[in-house]
């Protein structure tokens, strides 16, 4: 797989900014079928950095009410996210915006 197929998007929230500043860890949304080796290779190819560690988490889908309809529910899709720790000198190579 090509790097842009494995790394769907960079997750940017207040908590992920804290991870970048404190632990040099970036969070990416990835496909369910990708594994840690594919994620590591994609990050290293896409940004020319060295990944020290890769952890993954599967986020489950959630049911929610549809606005304006009391008895109708919808489903927000689940996703998989990868936590990629890089060397401190490589943090500036990955653009946050």
Buried (B, 14 or more C-beta within 10 A) or exposed (E): EEBEEBBBEBBEEEEBEEBBEEEBBBBBBBBEEBEBEBBBBBBBBBBEBEBBEBEBEEEEEEEEEEEEEEEEEEEEEEBBBBBBBBEEEBBEEBEEE
